[in-house]
Amino acid sequence: MHPPYLYVLRTPKGSLRIKQKRTQIKKEEPPMVTVMAFHKVEDSRRWLQAWKPGPGSRHEDFRRHGAPRVRVFQSPDDPNLAGLVIEVEDFEAFKSFLDSPEGSKAKAADGVKSETMKILNEVGQS
């Protein structure tokens, strides 16, 4: 919090009253990088179940590894083509998670065909 500041109020009877107020410091969020990932899966139902919100979901796993917001997509033409839009705080750390034994185990459990995975980074437009 910032130090308090003082301000003066005039009461209905005309006297002055000094009040103190504290202001909140807004916590700056780290800059986010938005990435898209898409890949084929063995079984869309199994993959979607892993992304169902709640305890033990992939949302929680990604959040723990620096990706607090993930949106889940599925092709209307091919249910086994899936994708994510991911907001990442530290892309290199997140990529390390995906390539780690823990990330590989999660992909295998969800039926992700890793060889089909593509990741696109957002680019700035000038």
N, C-alpha and C positions, 0 to 999 in steps of 0.2 A: 504494500500500500504506500501511496505517497504520504508525506507528512500532512497533517490536517491544515485546512485553511479556515480563516474566520470570515464571517459576513455579518452584517448588521441588519436587524429587522426593526421596523417601527410597529409597535403594538397598537391595537385599536384605540387605546387611551393616549397615544402620542409619545409614549416613552420609547427609548431605544433599548434594544436587547441584542447582545452579541451571542452568536451561535457558532459552533464548531462543526465542521464536516470533513470526513475523510473521503478521499477519492481512491478508486481502485486502479491499480496498474493493469492494463490489459496485457495478458500473456501473449507474446507473439508466437504464432505457430511456425514450425520450421517450413521452409519452402518445399512444396510438393512437386514431384515429377509425375506426370500421367503417362502410363504405358498401356498398351493393348497387348494381350496375349491370346492366341487362338491355337487350337489343336484338335485332333480327333480323339475320341474316347471309345473304349470297347463297348460300354453300356451306358447310355445317357441317364437312365434312372439311377444307377449307382453313383455316377458323377454328380448329378443334381442333389442326391441325398447328402453327399459330403458338404455341399454348400448351403444346406438348409440351416437357417440361423438357429443358434442355441449352443449349449455346452458341447465342446469338442468339434465344432464346425471348422471348416477351412477359413472362415472369416476370422475366427480367433487365432488360428495359426498364423495367418498373414499379418494380423494386427501385432502379434508378438514380434514379428520380424520386420517391422517398419512400414507396413502397408495398412493404414487404418481404415481405408475405404475401398471396397471392391464391389463392382457391379458385374452380375453374371448374365451371360447371353448364350443363346442356343439358336442354331440355324433352323428356320421353319421348313427348309427343304431337306435337310439331313440332320436328324436329331443327334447324331454322333459327332457333329461338328460344333464345338463349344468355344466360348471366348470369355474373356474378362477385361474390364477396364479397371485399372488399378492405380490408386494414388499412393505414391511411394515417397517416404521421407529421405531415404538413402538408397539409391538404386544399386550401387555396388554391394552393399550389405544384403539387400533383398535378393539380388542375383546369386550371391554366395549361398543363401538359404536354399534357393531353388536347386542349385547344383550339389548341395550337401547330401550326405546319406539320409538325413531326416526328410529333406525335400524329395529325394528320389523315392523313399519309402511311401510318402504321402501320395505322390503321383501314381505309383504302382497300385496302392490300395484303392485309388479312385478310378483306375483303369485308363489313365492318360497315356496315349501313345506318344512318348517323349520325342521320338524321331520326327513327328509332325509339328512339334511346337515351334511357333514363330512369335517373336516379341518385337513390337514396334514402339519406338520412343516418339513422344510428341516433339515436334520441331517448331521453333518460333517463326512467326511470319513478320517480315519487316515492312 
